[in-house]
Amino acid sequence: MSKYWEVKYTKGAKQDWDALDTSQRHQVFKAIRKVSKSPLSKAEGGYGEPLGNKYGYNLTGCLKIKLRKLGIRVVYRVIRENEIMKIIVIAARADEEVYEIATDRLKAE
């Protein structure tokens, strides 16, 4: 069985998690669990979609998981040396709004 990377949440991401209903939490948990096996970008054989500079927000080094049916996006950063997948935002919002929230949270770290 493959090793899972450790998953950590920012304070804001924990609040996002708490705001989800039970059904959404279940689906988001499954997605994060799956991606935590290989959270690197798809170009590196992982599951993540790299973000870069989106809508004028610099999210270089961040990746996303998109749960299309739920309309939820999860933005995270990979800390390679410790094999940590750090969740920055979990939101059922439009891409641009999610990226703005992620940028604000990264600045606050």
N, CA, C and O atoms as a GROMACS GRO file, in nm:
protein
  436
    1MET      N    1   0.083  -0.118   0.000
    1MET     CA    2   0.000   0.000   0.000
    1MET      C    3   0.088   0.125   0.000
    1MET      O    4   0.188   0.130   0.070
    2SER      N    5   0.049   0.222  -0.078
    2SER     CA    6   0.125   0.346  -0.088
    2SER      C    7   0.117   0.425   0.041
    2SER      O    8   0.018   0.420   0.113
    3LYS      N    9   0.223   0.496   0.067
    3LYS     CA   10   0.228   0.583   0.184
    3LYS      C   11   0.151   0.712   0.156
    3LYS      O   12   0.160   0.768   0.046
    4TYR      N   13   0.076   0.757   0.253
    4TYR     CA   14   0.004   0.883   0.240
    4TYR      C   15   0.089   0.996   0.296
    4TYR      O   16   0.160   0.978   0.395
    5TRP      N   17   0.080   1.113   0.232
    5TRP     CA   18   0.146   1.230   0.285
    5TRP      C   19   0.063   1.281   0.403
    5TRP      O   20  -0.058   1.261   0.407
    6GLU      N   21   0.129   1.346   0.498
    6GLU     CA   22   0.057   1.406   0.610
    6GLU      C   23  -0.025   1.525   0.560
    6GLU      O   24   0.024   1.606   0.481
    7VAL      N   25  -0.149   1.534   0.604
    7VAL     CA   26  -0.236   1.644   0.564
    7VAL      C   27  -0.251   1.739   0.682
    7VAL      O   28  -0.289   1.698   0.792
    8LYS      N   29  -0.222   1.867   0.658
    8LYS     CA   30  -0.238   1.971   0.760
    8LYS      C   31  -0.331   2.078   0.703
    8LYS      O   32  -0.339   2.097   0.581
    9TYR      N   33  -0.401   2.146   0.792
    9TYR     CA   34  -0.497   2.248   0.752
    9TYR      C   35  -0.459   2.383   0.812
    9TYR      O   36  -0.418   2.390   0.928
   10THR      N   37  -0.472   2.489   0.734
   10THR     CA   38  -0.457   2.623   0.790
   10THR      C   39  -0.579   2.649   0.878
   10THR      O   40  -0.679   2.577   0.869
   11LYS      N   41  -0.571   2.750   0.960
   11LYS     CA   42  -0.684   2.786   1.046
   11LYS      C   43  -0.809   2.814   0.961
   11LYS      O   44  -0.920   2.771   0.995
   12GLY      N   45  -0.790   2.887   0.852
   12GLY     CA   46  -0.902   2.918   0.763
   12GLY      C   47  -0.961   2.794   0.698
   12GLY      O   48  -1.082   2.785   0.681
   13ALA      N   49  -0.875   2.700   0.661
   13ALA     CA   50  -0.923   2.576   0.599
   13ALA      C   51  -1.003   2.493   0.699
   13ALA      O   52  -1.099   2.425   0.662
   14LYS      N   53  -0.964   2.497   0.827
   14LYS     CA   54  -1.040   2.427   0.931
   14LYS      C   55  -1.179   2.488   0.944
   14LYS      O   56  -1.278   2.416   0.962
   15GLN      N   57  -1.186   2.620   0.935
   15GLN     CA   58  -1.316   2.688   0.940
   15GLN      C   59  -1.400   2.652   0.818
   15GLN      O   60  -1.521   2.633   0.829
   16ASP      N   61  -1.335   2.643   0.702
   16ASP     CA   62  -1.406   2.602   0.580
   16ASP      C   63  -1.464   2.462   0.599
   16ASP      O   64  -1.579   2.436   0.563
   17TRP      N   65  -1.382   2.372   0.656
   17TRP     CA   66  -1.425   2.234   0.680
   17TRP      C   67  -1.548   2.231   0.770
   17TRP      O   68  -1.645   2.160   0.742
   18ASP      N   69  -1.543   2.310   0.877
   18ASP     CA   70  -1.654   2.314   0.972
   18ASP      C   71  -1.783   2.365   0.907
   18ASP      O   72  -1.892   2.330   0.951
   19ALA      N   73  -1.770   2.447   0.804
   19ALA     CA   74  -1.887   2.506   0.737
   19ALA      C   75  -1.954   2.408   0.639
   19ALA      O   76  -2.067   2.431   0.596
   20LEU      N   77  -1.885   2.299   0.605
   20LEU     CA   78  -1.942   2.200   0.513
   20LEU      C   79  -2.047   2.115   0.583
   20LEU      O   80  -2.038   2.092   0.704
   21ASP      N   81  -2.146   2.069   0.507
   21ASP     CA   82  -2.241   1.975   0.568
   21ASP      C   83  -2.179   1.835   0.565
   21ASP      O   84  -2.075   1.813   0.504
   22THR      N   85  -2.245   1.741   0.631
   22THR     CA   86  -2.190   1.606   0.647
   22THR      C   87  -2.161   1.539   0.514
   22THR      O   88  -2.056   1.475   0.498
   23SER      N   89  -2.251   1.552   0.419
   23SER     CA   90  -2.234   1.491   0.287
   23SER      C   91  -2.113   1.551   0.215
   23SER      O   92  -2.033   1.478   0.156
   24GLN      N   93  -2.100   1.684   0.220
   24GLN     CA   94  -1.986   1.750   0.156
   24GLN      C   95  -1.855   1.709   0.223
   24GLN      O   96  -1.756   1.685   0.154
   25ARG      N   97  -1.855   1.701   0.354
   25ARG     CA   98  -1.733   1.661   0.426
   25ARG      C   99  -1.687   1.522   0.382
   25ARG      O  100  -1.568   1.499   0.361
   26HIS      N  101  -1.782   1.432   0.368
   26HIS     CA  102  -1.749   1.297   0.327
   26HIS      C  103  -1.680   1.297   0.190
   26HIS      O  104  -1.578   1.232   0.172
   27GLN      N  105  -1.737   1.369   0.095
   27GLN     CA  106  -1.681   1.374  -0.040
   27GLN      C  107  -1.545   1.444  -0.042
   27GLN      O  108  -1.452   1.398  -0.109
   28VAL      N  109  -1.534   1.554   0.031
   28VAL     CA  110  -1.408   1.628   0.036
   28VAL      C  111  -1.300   1.542   0.104
   28VAL      O  112  -1.185   1.538   0.059
   29PHE      N  113  -1.336   1.473   0.212
   29PHE     CA  114  -1.241   1.385   0.280
   29PHE      C  115  -1.189   1.278   0.184
   29PHE      O  116  -1.069   1.253   0.178
   30LYS      N  117  -1.281   1.215   0.110
   30LYS     CA  118  -1.239   1.111   0.015
   30LYS      C  119  -1.143   1.168  -0.089
   30LYS      O  120  -1.044   1.103  -0.122
   31ALA      N  121  -1.171   1.287  -0.140
   31ALA     CA  122  -1.085   1.349  -0.242
   31ALA      C  123  -0.948   1.382  -0.184
   31ALA      O  124  -0.846   1.354  -0.247
   32ILE      N  125  -0.945   1.441  -0.066
   32ILE     CA  126  -0.817   1.476  -0.004
   32ILE      C  127  -0.737   1.350   0.028
   32ILE      O  128  -0.616   1.345   0.008
   33ARG      N  129  -0.805   1.248   0.078
   33ARG     CA  130  -0.738   1.121   0.110
   33ARG      C  131  -0.674   1.060  -0.016
   33ARG      O  132  -0.559   1.016  -0.014
   34LYS      N  133  -0.750   1.060  -0.125
   34LYS     CA  134  -0.698   1.005  -0.251
   34LYS      C  135  -0.576   1.084  -0.298
   34LYS      O  136  -0.473   1.025  -0.332
   35VAL      N  137  -0.586   1.215  -0.299
   35VAL     CA  138  -0.478   1.299  -0.348
   35VAL      C  139  -0.356   1.292  -0.255
   35VAL      O  140  -0.244   1.308  -0.301
   36SER      N  141  -0.378   1.269  -0.125
   36SER     CA  142  -0.266   1.264  -0.032
   36SER      C  143  -0.172   1.146  -0.058
   36SER      O  144  -0.062   1.142  -0.002
   37LYS      N  145  -0.213   1.052  -0.140
   37LYS     CA  146  -0.122   0.944  -0.181
   37LYS      C  147  -0.014   0.997  -0.274
   37LYS      O  148   0.101   0.954  -0.270
   38SER      N  149  -0.054   1.094  -0.357
   38SER     CA  150   0.040   1.154  -0.451
   38SER      C  151  -0.006   1.297  -0.483
   38SER      O  152  -0.067   1.321  -0.587
   39PRO      N  153   0.022   1.391  -0.392
   39PRO     CA  154  -0.029   1.527  -0.407
   39PRO      C  155   0.047   1.615  -0.506
   39PRO      O  156   0.013   1.732  -0.524
   40LEU      N  157   0.149   1.560  -0.569
   40LEU     CA  158   0.225   1.638  -0.665
   40LEU      C  159   0.140   1.670  -0.788
   40LEU      O  160   0.028   1.621  -0.801
   41SER      N  161   0.193   1.752  -0.875
   41SER     CA  162   0.118   1.789  -0.995
   41SER      C  163   0.103   1.669  -1.089
   41SER      O  164   0.178   1.572  -1.081
   42LYS      N  165   0.007   1.679  -1.178
   42LYS     CA  166  -0.016   1.572  -1.276
   42LYS      C  167   0.108   1.551  -1.362
   42LYS      O  168   0.136   1.439  -1.404
   43ALA      N  169   0.182   1.658  -1.389
   43ALA     CA  170   0.304   1.648  -1.469
   43ALA      C  171   0.411   1.563  -1.399
   43ALA      O  172   0.499   1.508  -1.464
   44GLU      N  173   0.401   1.553  -1.267
   44GLU     CA  174   0.496   1.472  -1.189
   44GLU      C  175   0.437   1.338  -1.148
   44GLU      O  176   0.493   1.268  -1.064
   45GLY      N  177   0.324   1.302  -1.208
   45GLY     CA  178   0.262   1.174  -1.180
   45GLY      C  179   0.164   1.176  -1.065
   45GLY      O  180   0.119   1.070  -1.020
   46GLY      N  181   0.130   1.294  -1.016
   46GLY     CA  182   0.036   1.308  -0.905
   46GLY      C  183  -0.104   1.342  -0.954
   46GLY      O  184  -0.137   1.329  -1.071
   47TYR      N  185  -0.186   1.388  -0.860
   47TYR     CA  186  -0.325   1.420  -0.888
   47TYR      C  187  -0.352   1.570  -0.898
   47TYR      O  188  -0.455   1.609  -0.954
   48GLY      N  189  -0.264   1.654  -0.846
   48GLY     CA  190  -0.290   1.797  -0.836
   48GLY      C  191  -0.282   1.872  -0.967
   48GLY      O  192  -0.205   1.837  -1.057
   49GLU      N  193  -0.364   1.978  -0.976
   49GLU     CA  194  -0.359   2.069  -1.090
   49GLU      C  195  -0.287   2.195  -1.044
   49GLU      O  196  -0.336   2.265  -0.956
   50PRO      N  197  -0.171   2.227  -1.103
   50PRO     CA  198  -0.098   2.346  -1.062
   50PRO      C  199  -0.176   2.474  -1.095
   50PRO      O  200  -0.247   2.480  -1.195
   51LEU      N  201  -0.161   2.574  -1.009
   51LEU     CA  202  -0.237   2.698  -1.028
   51LEU      C  203  -0.156   2.810  -1.092
   51LEU      O  204  -0.204   2.870  -1.189
   52GLY      N  205  -0.037   2.839  -1.044
   52GLY     CA  206   0.041   2.948  -1.101
   52GLY      C  207  -0.025   3.083  -1.079
   52GLY      O  208  -0.067   3.114  -0.967
   53ASN      N  209  -0.035   3.162  -1.184
   53ASN     CA  210  -0.093   3.296  -1.176
   53ASN      C  211  -0.232   3.291  -1.238
   53ASN      O  212  -0.246   3.285  -1.360
   54LYS      N  213  -0.336   3.293  -1.154
   54LYS     CA  214  -0.474   3.282  -1.201
   54LYS      C  215  -0.552   3.408  -1.166
   54LYS      O  216  -0.551   3.452  -1.051
   55TYR      N  217  -0.617   3.465  -1.264
   55TYR     CA  218  -0.702   3.583  -1.242
   55TYR      C  219  -0.627   3.695  -1.171
   55TYR      O  220  -0.687   3.774  -1.098
   56GLY      N  221  -0.496   3.701  -1.193
   56GLY     CA  222  -0.415   3.805  -1.130
   56GLY      C  223  -0.370   3.772  -0.989
   56GLY      O  224  -0.307   3.855  -0.923
   57TYR      N  225  -0.400   3.651  -0.942
   57TYR     CA  226  -0.357   3.607  -0.809
   57TYR      C  227  -0.240   3.511  -0.826
   57TYR      O  228  -0.250   3.412  -0.897
   58ASN      N  229  -0.128   3.543  -0.759
   58ASN     CA  230  -0.010   3.458  -0.772
   58ASN      C  231  -0.019   3.340  -0.675
   58ASN      O  232   0.002   3.355  -0.555
   59LEU      N  233  -0.052   3.225  -0.730
   59LEU     CA  234  -0.062   3.102  -0.652
   59LEU      C  235   0.041   3.000  -0.697
   59LEU      O  236   0.017   2.879  -0.694
   60THR      N  237   0.156   3.050  -0.739
   60THR     CA  238   0.265   2.964  -0.780
   60THR      C  239   0.302   2.874  -0.662
   60THR      O  240   0.319   2.921  -0.550
   61GLY      N  241   0.315   2.746  -0.689
   61GLY     CA  242   0.347   2.650  -0.585
   61GLY      C  243   0.224   2.587  -0.522
   61GLY      O  244   0.236   2.495  -0.440
   62CYS      N  245   0.107   2.636  -0.561
   62CYS     CA  246  -0.017   2.579  -0.509
   62CYS      C  247  -0.081   2.489  -0.614
   62CYS      O  248  -0.059   2.505  -0.734
   63LEU      N  249  -0.160   2.396  -0.567
   63LEU     CA  250  -0.232   2.305  -0.655
   63LEU      C  251  -0.378   2.302  -0.613
   63LEU      O  252  -0.413   2.351  -0.505
   64LYS      N  253  -0.463   2.245  -0.697
   64LYS     CA  254  -0.604   2.238  -0.660
   64LYS      C  255  -0.663   2.101  -0.689
   64LYS      O  256  -0.616   2.026  -0.774
   65ILE      N  257  -0.768   2.073  -0.614
   65ILE     CA  258  -0.853   1.958  -0.638
   65ILE      C  259  -0.990   2.019  -0.667
   65ILE      O  260  -1.036   2.107  -0.593
   66LYS      N  261  -1.054   1.975  -0.770
   66LYS     CA  262  -1.185   2.029  -0.806
   66LYS      C  263  -1.288   1.917  -0.798
   66LYS      O  264  -1.280   1.818  -0.870
   67LEU      N  265  -1.384   1.934  -0.710
   67LEU     CA  266  -1.494   1.839  -0.698
   67LEU      C  267  -1.610   1.898  -0.778
   67LEU      O  268  -1.692   1.973  -0.724
   68ARG      N  269  -1.617   1.862  -0.904
   68ARG     CA  270  -1.711   1.926  -0.996
   68ARG      C  271  -1.856   1.914  -0.956
   68ARG      O  272  -1.931   2.012  -0.962
   69LYS      N  273  -1.898   1.795  -0.915
   69LYS     CA  274  -2.039   1.775  -0.881
   69LYS      C  275  -2.083   1.862  -0.765
   69LYS      O  276  -2.197   1.909  -0.760
   70LEU      N  277  -1.992   1.884  -0.670
   70LEU     CA  278  -2.023   1.967  -0.553
   70LEU      C  279  -1.993   2.114  -0.576
   70LEU      O  280  -2.041   2.200  -0.502
   71GLY      N  281  -1.913   2.143  -0.679
   71GLY     CA  282  -1.872   2.281  -0.703
   71GLY      C  283  -1.772   2.330  -0.600
   71GLY      O  284  -1.761   2.450  -0.575
   72ILE      N  285  -1.699   2.236  -0.541
   72ILE     CA  286  -1.603   2.270  -0.436
   72ILE      C  287  -1.462   2.260  -0.490
   72ILE      O  288  -1.428   2.168  -0.564
   73ARG      N  289  -1.379   2.357  -0.451
   73ARG     CA  290  -1.238   2.354  -0.485
   73ARG      C  291  -1.158   2.348  -0.356
   73ARG      O  292  -1.193   2.410  -0.255
   74VAL      N  293  -1.050   2.271  -0.360
   74VAL     CA  294  -0.957   2.262  -0.248
   74VAL      C  295  -0.822   2.310  -0.302
   74VAL      O  296  -0.768   2.253  -0.396
   75VAL      N  297  -0.769   2.413  -0.240
   75VAL     CA  298  -0.637   2.465  -0.279
   75VAL      C  299  -0.538   2.422  -0.172
   75VAL      O  300  -0.564   2.437  -0.052
   76TYR      N  301  -0.426   2.368  -0.216
   76TYR     CA  302  -0.326   2.320  -0.120
   76TYR      C  303  -0.186   2.347  -0.171
   76TYR      O  304  -0.164   2.377  -0.288
   77ARG      N  305  -0.090   2.335  -0.080
   77ARG     CA  306   0.051   2.351  -0.111
   77ARG      C  307   0.123   2.226  -0.064
   77ARG      O  308   0.087   2.168   0.039
   78VAL      N  309   0.223   2.184  -0.136
   78VAL     CA  310   0.303   2.066  -0.103
   78VAL      C  311   0.434   2.112  -0.039
   78VAL      O  312   0.504   2.197  -0.092
   79ILE      N  313   0.465   2.053   0.076
   79ILE     CA  314   0.593   2.077   0.143
   79ILE      C  315   0.672   1.947   0.128
   79ILE      O  316   0.657   1.855   0.208
   80ARG      N  317   0.754   1.942   0.025
   80ARG     CA  318   0.820   1.818  -0.016
   80ARG      C  319   0.910   1.756   0.089
   80ARG      O  320   0.907   1.635   0.112
   81GLU      N  321   0.992   1.840   0.154
   81GLU     CA  322   1.092   1.782   0.244
   81GLU      C  323   1.030   1.708   0.362
   81GLU      O  324   1.092   1.617   0.417
   82ASN      N  325   0.909   1.744   0.401
   82ASN     CA  326   0.842   1.675   0.512
   82ASN      C  327   0.724   1.592   0.466
   82ASN      O  328   0.653   1.533   0.548
   83GLU      N  329   0.702   1.586   0.337
   83GLU     CA  330   0.588   1.516   0.277
   83GLU      C  331   0.457   1.558   0.344
   83GLU      O  332   0.382   1.476   0.398
   84ILE      N  333   0.434   1.689   0.339
   84ILE     CA  334   0.312   1.748   0.395
   84ILE      C  335   0.229   1.808   0.283
   84ILE      O  336   0.281   1.877   0.194
   85MET      N  337   0.101   1.781   0.288
   85MET     CA  338   0.003   1.842   0.198
   85MET      C  339  -0.075   1.941   0.283
   85MET      O  340  -0.156   1.900   0.367
   86LYS      N  341  -0.052   2.071   0.263
   86LYS     CA  342  -0.112   2.173   0.348
   86LYS      C  343  -0.234   2.234   0.278
   86LYS      O  344  -0.222   2.299   0.175
   87ILE      N  345  -0.351   2.211   0.336
   87ILE     CA  346  -0.476   2.261   0.279
   87ILE      C  347  -0.490   2.408   0.316
   87ILE      O  348  -0.480   2.445   0.434
   88ILE      N  349  -0.512   2.492   0.216
   88ILE     CA  350  -0.521   2.636   0.237
   88ILE      C  351  -0.666   2.683   0.236
   88ILE      O  352  -0.705   2.766   0.318
   89VAL      N  353  -0.745   2.631   0.144
   89VAL     CA  354  -0.885   2.671   0.135
   89VAL      C  355  -0.970   2.555   0.082
   89VAL      O  356  -0.925   2.478  -0.002
   90ILE      N  357  -1.091   2.545   0.134
   90ILE     CA  358  -1.192   2.450   0.085
   90ILE      C  359  -1.317   2.536   0.065
   90ILE      O  360  -1.373   2.586   0.162
   91ALA      N  361  -1.360   2.553  -0.058
   91ALA     CA  362  -1.472   2.644  -0.079
   91ALA      C  363  -1.560   2.605  -0.196
   91ALA      O  364  -1.513   2.557  -0.300
   92ALA      N  365  -1.689   2.628  -0.177
   92ALA     CA  366  -1.788   2.608  -0.284
   92ALA      C  367  -1.816   2.744  -0.345
   92ALA      O  368  -1.924   2.801  -0.327
   93ARG      N  369  -1.718   2.793  -0.416
   93ARG     CA  370  -1.729   2.925  -0.479
   93ARG      C  371  -1.668   2.920  -0.618
   93ARG      O  372  -1.608   2.820  -0.657
   94ALA      N  373  -1.683   3.027  -0.690
   94ALA     CA  374  -1.623   3.038  -0.823
   94ALA      C  375  -1.471   3.040  -0.810
   94ALA      O  376  -1.417   3.081  -0.707
   95ASP      N  377  -1.402   2.995  -0.915
   95ASP     CA  378  -1.256   2.988  -0.914
   95ASP      C  379  -1.193   3.117  -0.864
   95ASP      O  380  -1.107   3.115  -0.776
   96GLU      N  381  -1.235   3.231  -0.921
   96GLU     CA  382  -1.172   3.358  -0.887
   96GLU      C  383  -1.184   3.389  -0.737
   96GLU      O  384  -1.088   3.436  -0.676
   97GLU      N  385  -1.299   3.363  -0.678
   97GLU     CA  386  -1.319   3.387  -0.535
   97GLU      C  387  -1.229   3.297  -0.451
   97GLU      O  388  -1.170   3.341  -0.352
   98VAL      N  389  -1.220   3.170  -0.491
   98VAL     CA  390  -1.136   3.075  -0.418
   98VAL      C  391  -0.990   3.119  -0.424
   98VAL      O  392  -0.920   3.112  -0.323
   99TYR      N  393  -0.944   3.163  -0.540
   99TYR     CA  394  -0.806   3.204  -0.555
   99TYR      C  395  -0.776   3.331  -0.475
   99TYR      O  396  -0.666   3.347  -0.422
  100GLU      N  397  -0.874   3.421  -0.466
  100GLU     CA  398  -0.856   3.541  -0.385
  100GLU      C  399  -0.842   3.505  -0.238
  100GLU      O  400  -0.755   3.558  -0.168
  101ILE      N  401  -0.926   3.415  -0.189
  101ILE     CA  402  -0.919   3.369  -0.050
  101ILE      C  403  -0.784   3.302  -0.024
  101ILE      O  404  -0.719   3.329   0.078
  102ALA      N  405  -0.742   3.216  -0.115
  102ALA     CA  406  -0.613   3.145  -0.100
  102ALA      C  407  -0.498   3.244  -0.093
  102ALA      O  408  -0.408   3.229  -0.010
  103THR      N  409  -0.499   3.345  -0.180
  103THR     CA  410  -0.392   3.445  -0.181
  103THR      C  411  -0.388   3.520  -0.048
  103THR      O  412  -0.280   3.542   0.007
  104ASP      N  413  -0.505   3.560   0.002
  104ASP     CA  414  -0.511   3.631   0.130
  104ASP      C  415  -0.458   3.545   0.245
  104ASP      O  416  -0.386   3.594   0.332
  105ARG      N  417  -0.493   3.417   0.245
  105ARG     CA  418  -0.448   3.329   0.352
  105ARG      C  419  -0.298   3.302   0.345
  105ARG      O  420  -0.231   3.291   0.448
  106LEU      N  421  -0.245   3.293   0.224
  106LEU     CA  422  -0.100   3.272   0.210
  106LEU      C  423  -0.023   3.394   0.258
  106LEU      O  424   0.084   3.381   0.318
  107LYS      N  425  -0.076   3.514   0.232
  107LYS     CA  426  -0.011   3.637   0.278
  107LYS      C  427  -0.009   3.644   0.430
  107LYS      O  428   0.084   3.698   0.489
  108ALA      N  429  -0.113   3.590   0.494
  108ALA     CA  430  -0.126   3.596   0.639
  108ALA      C  431  -0.036   3.496   0.711
  108ALA      O  432  -0.016   3.508   0.831
  109GLU      N  433   0.018   3.399   0.639
  109GLU     CA  434   0.104   3.297   0.704
  109GLU      C  435   0.237   3.353   0.745
  109GLU      O  436   0.320   3.281   0.801
   0.00000   0.00000   0.00000
